[in-house]
Amino acid sequence: MLRIDDISYAIAGRPLFEGASAIIPEGHKVGLVGRNGTGKTTLFRLIRGELALEGGEIAVPERYRIGGVSQEVPGSEVSLIDTVLAADTERAALLAEAETVTDAARIAEVQTRLADIDAWSAEARAAAILKGLGFDDAQQRMPCSAFSGGWRMRVALAAVLFSEPDLLLLDEPTNYLDLEGALWLESYLTRYPHTVLVISHDRGLLNRSVGHILHLEDRKLSLYTGGYDNFARTRAERIAVQQAAARKQDARRAHLQSFVDRFRAKASKAKQAQSRLKMIERMETIQSPQEAALRAFTFPEPEELSPPIVTMEGASVGYDGKAVLSRLDLRIDQDDRIALLGRNGEGKSTLSKLLAGKLPALAGNVTSASKLRIGYFAQHQLDELRAEETPVEHLRRMRPGESPAQWRSRLAGFGLGAAQAETLVGKLSGGQKARLTLLLATLDAPHLLILDEPTNHLDIESREALVEALTAYSGAVILVSHDMHLLSLAADRLWLVKDGRVAPFDEDLEAYRRLLLADDAPQKPKAEAPKPKPRRASRDEVLAMRSDVRKAEGRVEKLNEMRDKLAKKLADPDLYEPGKAGEAEVWQKKYAEVMEALGRAEALWMAALEKLETAEA
């Protein structure tokens, strides 16, 4: 169990936590969410003991192993598989001791412990994790020095997953994964045997891989049951209730102030006016939770071109004369929204570069509309920003004919306010750099916008804003992303990049997800013994199953009634009057308990129905 008890901590005088508390039970999978800059990464450092608390306590069980991804695996000559195996320090130490130990009793102890920790299957487990994160068998035998920083981060992630700490801390783990790696990680985390606390802005991961959401807001921590969508609904309801209570209090304050203003000067009413003034001063202001404003992106609108805007006939593309993709027969129109699917290394980025004009075709024809303008966003472009310049200076260099007011207006349209406009790029956050890069990519109102992993470093609100902008945008969009939520909302066509070809994928994203997970699942033996036919249920057994279904359905109905009553109680503004804070917390806790019980009851009901349907088939 991880217990965070009344903690306080500030950076440079700015408080990040004030009396924050939470309890994470053993084995829970929890997503840590909150606006950028609220202190999520700082909380991880406090849990690991890298920073000293100013007040309160963070407690974990004795000998509790806490693990997280290091900043980067060094570029050593050690192979990937050996780097991951070395992360299990106990296994490495025992294997080394087994080579030299001579005492019979100690030999027995070492061998017993090696068996207990399943040391002999370790290499297979390490290889499976590396494969899931995108490394094939040959790459696993290559040295770390052969890979770039982003790939080494995957090795670091593989190492911490392999070591299986009691508390696994993951800070934006999908930022350096592709869609296939992100889906594999989602599946892996659901099976992880210990406690997980993950910072993520990936709604798919937060809905499918965690059972609770820990929300950091207003320097406090609140734990919600369920995935991100359930958290968002519950929080929206709470915000609506608090806003109603705040409006009611504002109206009461205005009424009292009106009396004071009217009668303060009258001697006969002066005492009453003074009394009401004191009532106003004693009223504790009800604060609505800080809402992250939807910091919208404003993409300039291109003029319409005659279709198609891009065609390929028998085209091929690659590097150093060697084709990565060939026999490309593709067409793009200005109203297309296309997501590129495919495992890492199949050529998604290569195709993006061909479309963007960053790579020439090796063969065949690529024809573009004569006035076609293309915008291209890729993660490496964040590093190409000039760290010593401000965002305003970037625009001054690229748009010298525009006024400072126009530069600032453009920046504001991408969520970069007055403060960020004059801040050196080197001091901007990752999300702010991504916004500036998106602005520069769309500066010329492109007819075709190519986005290669645009959501890295963007928080959930910014991702939703990006979806809104892409929906309103009148140009064509090519998307490469590990964010399935973004792809499902922004793309209406899917292209699968596989085996050197690019072809339409006629099913939906959920079907693609199932396909990937099925490919990663252990293969069953080809020849299986025939399964015995199930015994047909007797009439009495069927009647008992029907009774079980009715009982389960009754439990669900009762819990739904309790939920509705509690929701109505929580919607009552009087519950949030001053002095009733404790009562409100009790009702909120009851609501969370009922929602959890309802989830279990619905699962039992569905299981009973399935059992009955099988028996009656």
N, C-alpha and C positions, 0 to 999 in steps of 0.2 A: 504494500500500500504506500502511495505517495501522499503525504499530508502537508499542505501549504497552509500555514496558520498565521493570519493577521500580519502579513509581511508588508514592509515599507522599504522603498528604495527610490533614489533620485539620481539623475545624471546632470551634472553642471547646474544644480539647483532646480531642475525640472523634475517633479515627481512622476514616476512611472507607476508605482504601486503605493497605495495608502490603505492599510488594513485589509488587504486582499487575502481571501481564504478559499481553499478548495480541497476536496479529498478525492483521490483517484484510486478506486479499489484495485486489488491485484487482478491482473489479466484483462483489464479493460483496454479497449482501443479508443483513443480520444483524439479528436481534431482540435487544435488550438487555433482560433481565428480572432481577428481584430484588424482594425485599420493599420496601414503601414505607419511605423513610427511609434506605436503604442507600447512596445516593449516585449514582444513575443520572444525574440531571440535573446534578449536580456534575461527573460525568465529561465530559458534553458541554461544560460551561464550561471544563474543563481542556483538552479537545481544541481548542477555539476560541482558547485562550490568554487567556481572560478572568480566569483564576485562575492563580497561580504555584505550581508543584509544590514540595513540600518535599524530594522525592528522586526519582530516576529520570528518565525522558525519554519524551516523546510526539513521534514523528517522522512527518512526511508528506513526500512528494516536493516539490521546489522548485516554486514557482508553483502549488501545489495549491489549488484553490478550494474552500473549505468553506462550506456554506450551511445555514441553518436558518430556522425560522419566527420572525419577530420577534413581540414580545408583542402588538402590535396595529397594524393599519394606521391611520394618522391619519385623522380625519374630514374629509378635504380635499374640494374641489370637482372633483378630477380623476376622470374616469370609471374604472370598474373595469378595462375593457380597456386603457386607457392606463397605469393603475397597474401592471398585470401586465407590459405591454410595457417599461416603464421599468426593470424588474428586470434585464433584460439590458443592463447598462451599456455593454458594448462596442458592441452594435448601436446604442444610442442615440447614443453618441459618434460613431460612424462616419457615421450618418445626418446628424447635425448638421454634421460636417466636410464631407460631400458637398455641402451647400448653399453652402459658402463657398470651398472649395479651388479654386485656379486653376492650380496646377502640373500639367502633363499627366501626368508620371510618378506624382505622388501621387494624381491622380484615378484612374489605372489601379489603383494599389495598394488604394485605398479600395473601388472597385467589385469587385475580385477578392476582397477579404476579406469584403465583404457577401455575395457569392455563396457563398463557402466556409461561412459560418455560416448559410446559408439564410435570410437576413434578409427576403426578400420573402414567405415563407410564415409569418412570425412571427405575424402577426395571426390567421391561421387556427388556428395551434397554441395561441395564448393563449385564443382563443374556445372551442376544444375542451376545454381544461382547466377553464375557468370553467363551461362547461356541465356537465361531469362532476361538478363540486362544487355544482351546484344553481342556477346563474344562467342564466336564459333570455336570449335576444338583447336584449330590451328592457332588462333589468336591467344587462346588461354596459355599456350606454351611460349608465347613471345614475351620479351622483357617489358617492364613498365615504361622504360625510356622510349619505346617505339610508338607510344600513344601521346596524344595531345592532352592538355589540362582537363577538358571536359570529359574525355574518356577515362582519365585517371580518377575523376570524381566517381565514375561508375564503379571502378575497382574499389574505391574506399567504401562505397555503399555496400558492395558485395561482401567486403570484409566484415563490416559491422553486422550485417544480416547473418553471416555465417557464425559469428561468435555468440549470437543469441544472448545478449545481456538481459538481465531481469527487467530493466527499464530501458526501452529503445526510444531515443530522442531523434527525430528526423525533422530537419529544417528545409522546407521546400524541396523534397527529394526528386520531384518530377521535373525540376527546372533543367536538368541536364539529361533527361530521358526523352526518347521519341514516344509516339503513341503506343507502339507495341511494348516498349519497356515499362511505360506507365501502367498499362493494363496488367502486365505480369506482376508489377509491384502491388497493385490493388489486390490481386488474387493472393499473393504471398502474405500480405499483412493480415488478411482475414484468417489465415491459418497460423499466424505467429503465436507461439505458446505462452508468451509473457506480455507484460504491459507495454503499450505503445502510446507515445504522445507525439503527434505529428503536426507541424506548422504547414499549412497548405492553403492555396487559393484555388485548388482544383476541385470543382464541385463533384465530379464523378468519383474521385477518391474519397471525398468527405461523405458521400452518400452510400458508397458500397463497402468501404473498408473500416469505418469506425462506427461505434455504437453510441458515442456521446460527443457533444461539442462543448469545449471549454472556451467561453467568450471573454476576451479582455476588452473592457470598455470603462471609461471614467475611472481608471486606476483600480478597478475591481475585477474579480473573476467570478463568472457565473457558469455553472455546469448544467447543460441541457441533455435530456435523453433523446436518442435518435440521431439520424444523420443530418446533413446540412439543411436539406429542404424542410424537415420538421422543425429544426431550430429557427429557420427564417420565418416560418408561419407563426410559431409560438412567440417569437420576439415581436413580430408585426402586431400581433394581438395585444401584447403588453404595452407596446408603444402607443397604440390607439387608445388603450385605457388610460395611460398616464397623460396623454394629450388632452383627453376629455376632462380628466381631473384638473389639469392645469388651466384649461379654459374656464371651468367652473370657479376655480379659485381667483382667476383674473377678474371674472365678472363680480365676484363678491368684494374683492379689493376695490374695484372701480366704484361699486355702490357705496362703500364706506367712505372712500375718498371724496365722492360727490357730496355726501352729507357734511364732511369736514369743510370742504371748500365753500359750501353755502352758508354754514352757520358758525364758522370759527369767530367771525367778528361780532356776533350777537351775544350780549352778556348772558341772556337767558339760556342760550344753547351752548355756551362756551365749554361747560363741563362735559356735556354729552359729546361735543366735537372732539375734545381732548381724549375722552375715553375711546372713541372710535379710532383716533390716530394711534393710540397705544395698541389697539387690536391689530391694525395694519402692520405695525412694527413687529408684533409677536408672530404674525403668520409666517410659517416656514414655506419658502417657495418650493413648489413642486417642479422639479426639473425633468423634462423629457430626455430620454437617452440621446446622446450625441449621435446624430445621423450623418453618415458619410454622404455628402451631396453627390448626386450622380454626375461625376465630372466628365461631361460628354466630350467626345471627339467630334470635330467639325471638319468633315472631308469636303474640299471644294468640288463642285460639280463639273464634269467634263461635258463638252458638246457631244451630240450623238453622231456616230460614224455608221456607215453602211456595213451590214454583216457580210461575211465574217470579218473579225478584226485580226485573227491569226489562223493560218492553215498550215498543216504539215503534211507532206506527201513523201513517204518512204525515207523520212529523215533519220539520221543517227547522230549521237552526240557522245563525247567522252573526253579522255585526256591523253595527251601524247600520242595521238593517232589511234588509240585503242578505244573502241566503242563500249560505252556502259549501257546505253539504250539504243535500240535500232528498230527499223521498220515502223517508225512512228507515223501514223495516219490520224491526225487529230484536227479538230476545229474548235475555235473559241469565238463566241459571240459576246456582245457588250453586256448582255443581261445574264451571263453565266455566273454561277457561284459554285466553284469546283474545289473539292477537298481531295488532296493526294494521299492515298493510303499505301502502305507497304512497309516491310521491315527495314530497319536501318541498313544502309549500304546497298539497297536495291536501286537507288538513283533518283529519289524524290528531289533532293537539292540540286542534282545535276540537271533535271528537267526544268526546275525553277530558274536556274542560271541560263539555260538555253532560251527560255521565254523572255527573260530579262535582258537578253543581249550580252550577258557576261561570258558566254561560251559560244563559239561558232558551231554550226552544224558540220559534221564530218562528211556527210553525204545526204542526198535527197534535197528537197526544197522546203524552206520555211518562208512563208509569205505573210507580210504584215500590212495593214492598212497604211496608206501613205502618210497620214497625219497622226498615226498612233503614238500616244505618250504612255510610258510604262513607269510605274512606281514600284520600287523593290525594297522590302524590309527583311533583313536577316540579322541574327543575333550578333554576328561578328561586326556589324556596322556600329554597334554601341561603342566598340573599342576604337572606331575610326573617328568618333567625335573628338574635337580639340579640347582637351582637358583644361587648357589655360584660357579658353574663351568662355563667355557667358552665352546663354541661348540667344540673347538679343544680338550679340556680336556675330553669331552664326548666321542669323537672318540678314544682318547688315551686309555681310560678305556675299550672300546669295541673292539678296534683293536690294541692291544699292539704291535703286530708284524709288523705293518706298519710304514712307515717313516712320519715325519712331512709334507713332500711335498705331500705324498699320502692323508693325512688327509685334507690338504688345498684344494687339487684337488677335493676331494669328496664334500667338503663344497661349493666350487665354482660351482660345477655341480648342486647345488640347490639354486643358487643365493645368497649365503652368502660369501661376499668378505673378503679381508684381515682384514678390520676394524671390521666386525661382528665376525670373527673367534676368536678374542682375547677379545671380549666383554662378560662380565658376562651375563649369560642367563637371570637373573633377570632384566637386563636393556634392553633386546631386545624387539622389538615391537611384537605385537601379530602375525603379518604376518611372521616375522623372526623366532619366536618360532614354527609356523606351518611348515615352511620349514625344520627346524632342525628335527622336529618330523617325517616328511615324509621321510627325509634322513635315520633316524634310523630305520623306519619301512621297508625300502627297502634295507637295508644294506646287507642282505644275498641273494639278487637276488631272491625274492620269486616267486614261480610258481602261487600262488594265493594271490592277493592283495585286502584286505578288507578296504574300506574307508568309515568311518561314519562321515558325515558332514566335508569333507576336505577343503571346500572353506571359512569357517569362518575366518575372518581376512585377507584373500587374496584379493588384489586389482584386478581390471578387467584384467590388463595385466598378472598378475600371474595366474589368472583362465584360460586365454587363453593358457598360457604356460603349465598348467596342462593338458588341453585337448590334446595339441600336444604330451605331454609325454605319456599319456594313449593310444593315437592312435598308437604310435610307439612301445609300450610295448608288449612283446610277451607272457606275462602271463595272467591268468584269472583275472577279476576285478569284485568285488561286491561293488556297490555304494549305499550309503544312503545319500541323499542330498536334500536341499530345493531349489537348483539352477537348474531350469528347463532347462536353456541354457546348462549347463554342462551335464545333463542327456541326452538331445536330441542329443548331439554330441558324447558322450562317451559310451552310452549304446545301444546295439542292441537287448536285451531281457528285458522284464519287468516281474517281479514277484509281485503279489499282496498278501500282508500279511493282512488277514482279518478273523475275527471270529475263531481264533485258527488254521487256515490252511494257507498254502502257495501254490498258484497256478499261472500258467502263465496268464498274462494279454495280450490278443491277439490284443487289439487296441493300438493306439499310445498315446503319452503323452498329446496331445491336447484333445483327447477324455477323458482321465482321469481327466484333468482339468475341462472340461465341466461337467463331472459326479460329481465332488466335489462341484462345484458351484451350480449345480442343487439341490444337497442334502441340501445345506445351504440356498437355497432360501425359502421364506415363502410358505407353502403348500396352494394350492388352495382348496376351499371347494369341496367336492366330487360331490355334486349335483349342477350343474349350469344350469341356465335358458338357453334354446336353443337360440342361436344367430340368429337374422333374416338374411336371405340370402341377400348378397349385391345386390343392384340394378344394372342391366346391363347397362354399359355406352352407351350413344347414339353415332351415327356416328360422329356428330359434336364434341362431347367431346373427342372421340378417336383422331380425327384430331388435336384438340387443344393440346392433350397430346404429339402427335408426333412432333408438332411444338416446344413444350417445350423441348423435348429431343434434337432436332436439335440445338436449341439455347444453351442449356447447353453444348452440344458437341463442338459447335463453341467457347464458352468461354474457355473450357479446351484446345482446340487447340491453341488459341491465347496466353493463359498463358504459354503453353509449348514452344511456339516460343519465348516469352519474357524471359523465364527461360534460354533457350539455348543461346540467345544473351548475357544475363547478365553473364552466366558462361564463355562464350568466352571472355568477357571484363575482368572478374576477373582473367582469365588465362594469361592475357597479362602482362609480367614482367615489362613493362614500367610504369604500374599503381603503382608499388611499389618503384619507384625511390625516392630518398630523396626529401622532400618537397611536396610529394603527398599523405602523410598519411591521410589527411582529405578527399581527393577525394576517396581513397580506401575504407574508412569507409562508405561513402555515397553509393557507389556501393554495398558493402556488405549488407547494410541495405535494399537497394532496392531488392536485391536477396532474403533476408529473407522474405520481404513483399510479393513478388511474390510467393514464396514457400507456404506461409500461405494461400494466395488467391487461389492457385492451389488446395490445400487440400480441401478448402470449395467448390470450383467449381466441383471437382470430386465427392464429397459427394452429391451435388445437382443433378449432372448428373445421378448417380446411383439411387437416389431416384426417379427421373423422369422416368428412364428406368423401375424400379420395378413397378411404378404406371401404366405405359403403358402395361407392360406384364400382370399384374393382370386384367386390363380392357379387354385385347384381349383374355384372357384364356377362 
